[in-house]
Amino acid sequence: MMGGELLAAATLDAVVGDPRWFPHPVRGMGIVIGWCDMHVRRMACHPTLLRGAGLALALSLPLFVFVLSHEAIARADRVTWWFGSLLTIGGAWTTLAGRDLWDHVRAVRAQLEQGNLPGARRAVGMIVGRDTDQLSQEELARATIETIAESTSDGIIAPLFYLALGGAPLALAYKAVNTLDSMVGHKDERHIDFGWASARLDDLVNWIPARISAALIILTAAVVMKEPRRIRTGWRVLWRDGRKHPSPNSGRPEAAMAGSLGIQLGGINLYQGVPDDRPLLGQGGRQPDLRDIRAASRIMIGVSALGVTLGVGLLCLV
């Protein structure tokens, strides 16, 4: 992949986003995963068999996506160089989710600015898995900022990382892993065995991007907020609290965001009525509010721009 192709894909994402009419590859991956999740249970019910089937799915789907996309681009290249380039740009575009994240956050922000809590709860419910029907304004702000931090990592920086490392095929394979984790990588009774491999693989592929994202959040926040001292507080909270999160990766960008904004994230979330007490990140900071959603949104844009710049620069160097 060339630097110009990455820049074109990022521009396409910023302008077009994720139109619902477009046959997005992730939706196709979701159909395959859903089919497997349903039909495997008809053939296997023992935990060991489910874990084996889950491992096979976790390894085979990303590999299939990589091989299929790589072969499609190679065949297009043999037809003419610009056809292969267009296919590369299109594939890379579908791996990026910056505009989609921005649109969802903007919808939450608009409802909160109008004082419409029911509308804000519905908007937040589009981007989080927790129960939202009873969330206060502070809890809505917390949920939104946590999502901005986590999605900046796995929806923007991680795809950019894999695009720079292995082009559109590797980034699409990453999206397959990410989709597997979001659909079956849960610790509930249904997925604890079938989804264990997907969850572990997702932890592995996000390990480096999550830490890059945390660093970029801290550096960008200092510029966006025009306060260089935020670098020190951001690093301090990241170092102290980043590892407290149940996920080996999500806590890093969330802690970086909490420290950079001087707020406290984490606490009790409800999932289908069941409380889940998450460790506090940025403990002692103030409760987040609407102004922090605005600041986190600007940080997300800055991190995206910096990530694209670094990716394009790296590809131009090699």
Salt bridges, closest charged atoms under 4 A:
ASP18 OD2 - ARG20 NH1 3.20
ASP18 OD1 - ARG27 NH2 3.42
ASP37 OD1 - ARG41 NH2 3.07
ASP37 OD2 - ARG190 NH2 3.33
ASP37 OD2 - HIS191 NE2 3.29
GLU71 OE2 - ARG75 NE 2.97
GLU71 OE2 - ARG78 NH2 3.69
ASP100 OD1 - ARG20 NH2 3.40
ASP100 OD2 - HIS104 NE2 3.76
ASP103 OD1 - ARG99 NE 2.98
ASP103 OD1 - ARG106 NH2 3.11
GLU113 OE2 - ARG294 NH2 3.41
GLU146 OE1 - ARG130 NH2 2.74
GLU146 OE2 - ARG142 NH1 3.08
ASP188 OD1 - HIS191 ND1 3.13
ASP193 OD1 - ARG51 NH1 3.86
ASP203 OD2 - ARG200 NH2 3.02
GLU227 OE1 - ARG229 NH2 2.59
GLU227 OE2 - ARG230 NH2 3.34
ASP241 OD2 - ARG240 NH2 2.86
ASP241 OD1 - LYS244 NZ 2.84
GLU254 OE1 - HIS245 NE2 3.90
ASP276 OD2 - ARG278 NE 2.76
ASP289 OD2 - ARG291 NE 3.04
ASP292 OD2 - ARG286 NH1 2.66
